[in-house]
């Protein structure tokens, strides 16, 4: 396995990762940024028809000008020794060594199982948006967007701009919670402007608060969704259900490295340092907070990792303001208790291993569920069912072991701790 060495290695090329790489490189550090996608931008700044969003372009240009090495379409699957990560891409395996590591692995959507949620065309809200950006034709298709959080509006806006027939946006949060959240928007003018833009572009689309899906139905693929609001339940026909109940920090690599994980995500100090020496974390991996907070945290981490703490501290005020907004957002879009009753005993919780909720209820925790049902042991390694069970039963993953993701057997050879690079 061939080693490639850097002063600072950034994992994740979304807003936090790009900001971190820019600030580290401009401070003189030999920097690389790696991502599992072929292009920078992450999920939130994913390119559409080959073009990056306007907000991402200055960061990508700066990364190039600063000489940051771009390592695309590659995934970390193990950490065989301190300061070294094992990587796999289409060509095979290799390793990257670093003096400091910045984790900007972002977040993924939370799925809450309900009858019919495994039908084709029932998708994550961000997942459907990503497919459309990659070329999925959506014009004229009837779509219901459901779940919680500002992502629903962004997805609905994008799908409508691609001529989709967005029939309904179902937000599970109650109206009073959203009203309190909206009352604070004038303190954040850019967020207020963004909300106004959403309202204008989605004019005519029905938006229901306190509403959520309880079942999906169809022969072979999705044909209709049953929704509940208050005491009323009804069915809407549709071609796609874009559904996401918030985001979950992607902390598996951080956990593998031994970083302390709290209730919100990776725990960090004021300079974005984790509990592991020379490992920093920035963006949604430390807690869900949106693009602006991710960029601020990325910049702080980049400066700090490059030995520029004074420059990092100049950004503390901006980060604090973004964190206040993030806290308000978390309160407004908290998941309601009724969502814990959506799944029936026969509803699949683990899609990879076909494990229904009824079998899960007989287990005492994650380890017991894995031993007796194989829940969380399929290709996704608990990334889907894990978030659901954390909400439904309060379970958290008890351990993280390599490989983090399915890899070729050949990639596992020579990744044991203490092995010398060849």
N, C-alpha and C positions, 0 to 999 in steps of 0.2 A: 504494500500500500504506500503510495507516494505522498509525502507531506508537502503542504504549501503553507508558508509561514506569514503571519501578519502581526502588526502591532495591535490593531483593533479589528475584530471580526463582528459584523452585525448580521444577525439572523432575522430575516424578515424585511421586505422592501416596500412596506406600506408607508403611511405618513410618518410614523415614529421612526422606522428604520431608515428611511431616506434622510430625515432631518438629522438623525444621529450620525449617519455616515458623512454628511456634509460638514457638520461641525467638527468631527474628529479629523477629517482629512485636511480641513483648512487650518487646523492646529498643528499640522505637520506630521501626523501619524500615518503610517502605511496601513491603509484601510481597505477592507473588502466587505461587500454586502451580498448576501446569498438569499435566494428565495426559491420556493418550489414551483413558482410560475415562470413562464418563459420571458415575461416582461415585468418591469418594476411597476409599482403602484398598489400592490396588495389587493384586497377585496374591494375596499371603498374607492380606490382610484384605479380600478381595473380598466384597461383600454377597451374602447368600443370601436369596432371597425378599424382597428389598428391605431386609433388616436387616443392619447391619454386625456383625461379631464384637464381643464385649464389650470385648476389648482395644483395639479401634480407636476406640470411641465417645468416650472422654475427649479424645483428640487431635482428633477431628473437631469436637467441641463447642468446644474451646479455639480452634481455627483460626477458627471462626465468631465467637466472642466477641472475638478480637483484631483482627477486621476484615480478615483476609487475603482477598484476592480469589481466587476459585476459577474456574479456566479449564478446563472439562471438554471431553472428546471432541475434543482438539486435538493435533496432532503437529508436532514440529519437523522441517523437511525441509532447511533450509540455514542457514548462518551467514554472511550476505553482508558483514558488517562487524563489527569489534570492538564488543562491547557490544550486539549486535543479533542476534536470531534470527528467521528466517522461519517462519511457522506456517500450517498449513492445518486448517480444520474444515469442517463440512458447509455452512456459509454461504459459504466462500471462503477467501482468504488475508489475512493481516495480519502485523504484526511486533510484537515485544516488545523493548524496550530495558531495560537494567539497569546498575546500578553494580557489583553483585556477583551472580554466578550460582552456584547450588548444584545440582549434578547428583546426582540420586537415582533414576537410571533402572533400578535393580534388576538382575535377572538373568532368564535364560530357561533352559528345560530343554535338556539335551544329549541328542540322539538318536544312537544308534549303529546304523547300517544292518545288517540281517540279511535273509535271504530272506523275503519276505512282509511286510516292515515298512510298505509303502505300502498295504496292504489297508485298506479302510474298517473302522472300529472298532478299529484299532491306533492308540492315541493317547498323547500325553504324559500322565504321571500327573496333573500339575497342570492340564493341558488338559481332561482328562475331568472333574476336580473342578469346574473353572470352568463347563463346560457343564451339569453337574448343578445347580450353583447358579443357573444362568440358566434352569432349567426342564426340562432333559432328563430324561424319566422313566427311572429306573434300577431300580425295584423288581422283584425276582425275576430280574434279569439276572445271568448267571454272569460273574464278573470275576476276572482274574488281574492282580495288581499286581507289577511286576518292575522291576529296575534297582538303584539304590543310594541310600542316604541316609535321613535321618529323614523326608523328605517322603513316602516310601512308606507309613509308618505313619499319618501324618496323613491322607493320601488314603484309605487303606483304612478308617480309622475313620469318615471322613465318608461314604464310599459305603455302609458298613454301616448307618450311622444313617439312611440313606435307603432302607433295606430291600433293598439289593443283596446278592446271594449271592457274597460274596468267598471264592473257593475256595482261594486260595493267595497268599502274599507271598513272592516270590523275591528275596532280597538277595544280590548278587554278592560282597560282602565275606566273607572267611573268618571262621569262628566265633572263632578266637583273637584276631583284630583287634577284633571286637565285644566280646569278653570284657575286653580291656584297656581299651577305651573305657568299658564299664559300670563297671569298677572305679574310675574317676575320677568317676563321677556324684555320689557323696556329697559331693564338694567343691562341688557346684552343686545345692543342695537343690531349687530350682524345676525344674531339668531332671530330677532324680530323680523328683519328683512327676509331671511330665508323662509320663515313661516308664511309671510305674505306671498312670497313667490309660489310656495306650495298651494296656498289657497287659490291663487289665480289660475295656475295651471291645472288644478283639479276641480275647477268650477263645474258643477253639474254632477259630480260623482258623489253618491250617497256615502256619508261618513257617520257611522253609528258608534257611540261610546257604550261601554258596559255590554259589549256584544262579542261573542266568540263561537267558533265552530264546535259542534258536538259529535258530528258524524259526517263521513263522506261515503258516497255510493256510486256504483257504476258497474257495467259488465265489461270486465277486462281493463278498463281505464276509468278515470273520473268522469262522472256525468252530472253530479249534483252534490251540494253541501247543505247540511242542516245546521242552522244557526240558532242561538238562544240569546234573548235579551229580556231581562226581567222575567216575567212569567210567560213570555211568548216564545214559541219554537216554530220555525218555518223552514222551508227548503227552497234553495235557489239553484237553478241549473247553471252550469259553468263548464268550461273546458280545462281550466287550470285553477288550482287553489295555491296561492303564494302565502305560506303560513310560517310565522316565526315568533316565538315567545321570548324575545330579547336575545342577548348575546352572553356567551360564556368565555372567559379568558382561556386561551390555549396555553396551559401551564405544564404540559407533559415534559418538555425538555428541561424546563426550570426545575421540576421535581426530580428528574433523573440526575441533575447536577447537584442536588442537595439544597436548593434554595428553599427558604421558609415560605410556605404558602398560607395566606390568611383567608378570611371569608370572602374578600373582594378579588384576590389574585395574589401575585408575587408581592411580598412585603419588601419595601425599599426605604432607604433613608432620604434625607433632603436632596442628595446628589444622585438619586436613582440607583444607589448601590444596593444589591441584594445582600442576603446573609452570607453568601459565599464570596470570598475574596476575589476581586478583579472580575466579578460578574455583575453586570448592570441590567436593569429591565426598564422598559419604557412603553407607553401606549396601553392598549386594552389589556395586555397581559397583567398589568398592575391594578386593573379595575376599569369597568366600562365607563368611558367619559366623552367619546366623540373625537372628531378629527383635530380640533384646535388643541385640546388637552394632549392628545397623542404627539402632535408636533412639538409642543412646548417641552414635554417630558423627553422626547427624542433629542432635542437640542441640548438640554441639560445633561443628559447621559453622555452625549458625544463630547461635549466640552470636558466633563468630569473624567471620563475614561482617558482623555488625551492629556490629563494633567493641567487643565485650565479651570480650576474651581471658581475663581473670581468671575470669569465670564459666565459660568453656569449660574452663579447666584444672581446675576442681573436679570435672569428670567424667572426668578421665584415669584415675583408679583403677578406676572401674567399667568403663570401656572396656577396660582392660588385662585384667581378669578375664574379660570376654566374649571377648577375643581368644585367651586361653589355651584356653578351651573350643573355640573355632572351630578352632584348630590341632589339637587332639586329634581333632575330628570329621573334619578333612581327612585325617589319617593313617589313621583307622579305615576310611573309605569310599573310599580310593584305588582307582582302577580297575585291575583285574587285566589282565595281558598277554594272557591268552587271548581277551579281548574283541576284540582286533585281528584275529582270524581269523574272525569271524562272517560278514563280507561275502564273497561269491563274486565272481569277475570279472564276472558278469552282473548282480550286485545293483546297483540304482540307488543312487547316492550323492547326486546332485542331482535331487530330484524335480521341481523347476520346469522343468529343461531336459532331463530324461530321460537323464542321463549316468551310465553304469555304472562300477563300480570299475575294470574292465579298461582303459578309456580314460584314466582318471585316472593309472594307474600309468605310462603312457607320458610323463607330463608332469614337468617339473622343479620346479614350484612353483605357487603360486596364480596368478600372472600368466600363466604358460604354459598352465595349465588353462583360464583364462578365454579366452585367445586361440584355443585349439584345440578346446575342447569347449563353451564358454559356461557351464561350471560356476560357480555363484555369481552368475550374471547375470540370474536370473529374478526374479519378484515379491518373494521373501523376501530377495534381495540377500545370499545366503550365510549367513543367520542359522541355517539348519538344517544345511546341508552343511558350513559353516565349522567348527562345533564338532566334527563327526565327523572331518573331515580334520586338525584340530589334534591329535586323539588318535591317529588312525591313522597319519598321516605326519609329524606335527610341523610342519605348515604353519600360518602365521599370515597374516591379511590384510595385504597390503603397502601398501594405501592405502585411504582412505575419501573418497568424493567425493559432493557433493550431486547429486540429492536422496537423502536417507538412506532414504526409502521411496517407493513409487509415489505420485505426486501428479498432479493435473490440469495440463495444459500451461499453463493460465491462471495457475496458482500460481507457475510458474517465471518469468513475465514480471516484470521489475522487481526481481529479487533479486540482481543483479550488485553486487559491492563498489563502494562509492562512490556508489551511487544515492541521491538525496535522497528522503526520504519525501514522499508526495503526499497 
